[in-house]
Amino acid sequence: AQSVTQLGSHVSVSEGALVLLRCNYSSSVPPYLFWYVQYPNQGLQLLLKYTSAATLVKGINGFEAEFKKSETSFHLTKPSAHMSDAAEYFCAVTDRGSSNTGKLIFGQGTTLQVKP
Amino acid sequence: KAGVTQTPRYLIKTRGQQVTLSCSPISGHRSVSWYQQTPGQGLQFLFEYFSETQRNKGNFPGRFSGRQFSNSRSEMNVSTLELGDSALYLCASSLDSFSTDTQYFGPGTRLTVL
């Protein structure tokens, strides 16, 4: 079954430092990949998604992610962290098969802490 | 455009009761998916509805059910509540039912079972 692994349940960076959140998927057929962010007491907001176009995907709030098939990875980066980036981040996948429509499979999440 | 709305935002129930949660999708969206979020299990897919039909279902017991109305609004019902059903229930809507479609999430309903 398809699965997603996010390495590191907690990541702490200083304001202005590089943010790197890791995500690896398991399937041999590349899935569609998504990064979502969740602020406290809110739902999830899409940051970016990969659907077989360019492997480097740019999202909102300065985030980007690169799809690497050889590494089965889709890591999220941001050159310079801001205090407002503190939140929980989820990597998710959907299968290409039509039988799995509407079903996002999520990683366990990574809490990003930004220190002043 | 208004976003996805969920009502109520908070619910407290006791074991054995049943509960109904409501989700209004973004106008024009035809697909609604439901997820359960808990600290232990994370985000887990419950089911997806498209054009009033359940198209996909997660690995949850039959106590969890849902439906979708002709205006795409959706409800989910949990019968015979258990303590372990305490969770944040999120619904998400998308324009269609393709795997590439972006799902837009509501703020969730926080269910506490005592």
Interface residues (C-beta under 8 A of the other chain):
Chain A: Y32 F34 Y36 N41 Q42 G43 L44 Q45 L46 K49 T51 F90 A92 T94 D95 R96 G97 S98 S99 N100 T101 G102 K103 L104 I105 F106 G107 Q108 G109
Chain B: V4 S31 S33 Y35 G42 L43 Q44 F45 E48 F50 R55 N56 G58 L90 A92 S94 S97 F98 S99 T100 T102 Q103 Y104 F105 G106 P107 G108
